[in-house]
Amino acid sequence: MARYTGPRSRIARKFKEPIFGPDKVLEKKAYPPGMHGFGKKRGGRKSEYADQLAEKQKAKYTYGVLERQFRKTFAKAASTKGKTGELLLQLVESRLDNVVYRMGISPTRAGARQLVGHNHILVNGKVVNIPSYTVKAGTKIAVRERSKSLEAITTAISRSNTAAYPWIEFNGNSMEGTYLSVPIREQIPENIKEQLIVELYSK
């Protein structure tokens, strides 16, 4: 499945948030891109639909999910008992590429997706190369033995801080960890107003 490969700093500036990770361009230009970005009125009120659409786009860019898959994920959340918005975020948080990212095996979700796709990740001892694979509570995630010497992985792990995610346990020395539980909404750090997404898809 194709992924967004355009200018990431432009998207980050659009939402005024480091959606793809630390962004030096955003730090210097914390305003929307384009000719009129700097002078654009901050008080202009967008329509309700525009707010809802923007929130959905932000979520999709953040987790690297395209429209068809995001819509299917929403449908699954909507058909499950509970708060649809929270369930939606829990489902995207439980994607294998996102779990690999949270464990610090890669500094970005795009990088984590690549590691999964290139057979570098084990799930309960078996290679799984599907980034959208849903990880369940108690699942063991590890770096494949022959991949443990990859500089991209060792550097990422040396700089990671998994303590920020209490639903994940990871041992940097053995390069393996456990997805302890599905995070509750309060634990998910992403600045996403999921209720706006629910309202958009409910129309």
N, C-alpha and C positions, 0 to 999 in steps of 0.2 A: 504494500500500500504506500502511495506517495505521501511525503511529509512536506511541511512548509520549509523551504530552503532559501527564502528571501532575506532581506536585511533585518536582522533581529533587533538592532538598536532602534530602528524606526518603529517597530511594534512596541518596544518598551517605552519609547517616548510618547506614543499614542495613548497608552494607558497610564503613563507616568509612574510605572513600577518596573523593577528589574525582573520581568517575567522569565527570562531565560538565564537568570543568574546575574552576578555582579557585572555591571555595565558602566565603563568609564565614560562613554558618550552620554548616557543618561545623566550621570553625575554633573557633567558640564552643561548639558542642555536639557534641563528638566521641564521641557515644554513640548507641545505637539510638533511633529515635523511639518515641513512645507513652508512656502513663502510667507504665510501669515501666522505661522505657529507661535512665534514669540509674542506677537501683539494681539493674539486671539483673546477675546473677552472671557474671563474666567467665570463671570456671573451668568452667562447665557444659559438658559434652561433648555435642556434637551427634552424630547418627547418621552413618554413612558416606554414606548416601543424601542426607541433608540437606546435607552438605559438598559433594557432587558437584553437587547441584541448585543450590546457592548459587553455585558457581563458573560454572556454565552461565549463570545469570541475570546474573551480573556481566559476563560476556563479551558477552552480548546487549545489555545496557544500554550498555556501553562503546562498542561499534561501531554501535549503533542498528539492530540486525537482529532481526526478529521470528522466532518459532519455526519456521515452515515454511521460511523461507529459510535459517535457521541450520542446520536439519536437513539441507537439501539441500547446504549447504556442507560439512557434516561428512561426508556420504555421498561427496562428491567427493574429500575429503581421504583418506577411508578406502580409496577405490579406486585411489589413487595410491601408487606405490612410495615408501617413506620413513616417517618418524615421523608418524603421524596427527595428533598434537597440534600439532606444529610446523607441519605443512602446513595445518592448520585456521587457525592464526593468520596464516600467510603469505597465505592466501586472503582473509581479511577485511582484512588490511593492504593488499592489492592492489585493493580496491574503489576506484572513482574518487572517491567522496566522502571516503574516508579519505586518499587521496593528496593531494587538494586541501587537506585539513586539515593534513596533515604539511608541505605546502609553505608553510603560513602564510597562504594566501589567505583563510582564515576562522579565527577563534579557536576554533571548536567544530566538531564533526562534524555537528551538526544544521544549523549555518549553512552548512557546505560542501555538505550535501545539498540545501539550498535553492538555493544558487548553481548547482549542477549542474542541478537540476530546472527552473530558470528560464532556461536556455540561456546562461549567462554563461561557460561553460567550453569550451575547444577541446581536442580530442584529436587529435594529429597533423594540426592544421589544420582539423578538422571539428567542428561542434557535436555534443556528446553529452550528452543530458539524462537518462541512466539512472544513478542513484547507485551501483547494484550492478555497473556495468560493470567487468570485470576488466582492470586495466592491466598490460601486459606490460613486461618489462625493455626499455629503450630508447625507450619511448613518450614523446612530447613533450606536455606539458600547458601550456596557456596561458590567460590571461584574454582573453575576446573583446574586440576593439578598442573597441567602443562601451561596454563595461562597465568599462574601466580607470579611469574617473573616479568610480566609485561610492565614496562615503565609507567604507562598510563594508569594502570591499576594500582601499583605500589605507591605512586605519587598521590593519587586521589585518596587512598586509605590513610596515608600519613598526615593528610591535612583535614580529614573528616572529623565530625563531632556528632556521633550517633546518640549521645546523651540527650540531645534535643528532642529525640523521638522515643518516648517511653514505651511505645508499642513494638519497638524493634530492639533486638539484642544482636550485637555483632562483635566478633573477636578478630581484631586486625592482624594478629599473629598467624592464626590458622586460616584467615580469610573466609570465615563461615559464620553464619548467624541464623537467627530464628525470627520469623514474623509472629510475634507473640499473640497479638490480637488485632482486631479491626479498630482503628482509632475512632474515638468519639469526636464530634464536631469541634469541641473546644481544644482538642489536641492538634488539629490540622492547622498549620500556620498560614496557609494560603489566604490572601485577602480576596475572597470571592463571595459575592452576595448570591448564594445559591437560590434563594427564594425568587429572585428576579428571573432566573432561568426556568424555574418551575412555572411561573406565570406566563412566560413566553411560549413554552411548549403546551401549555394548557389552553391556549386560545383556539 
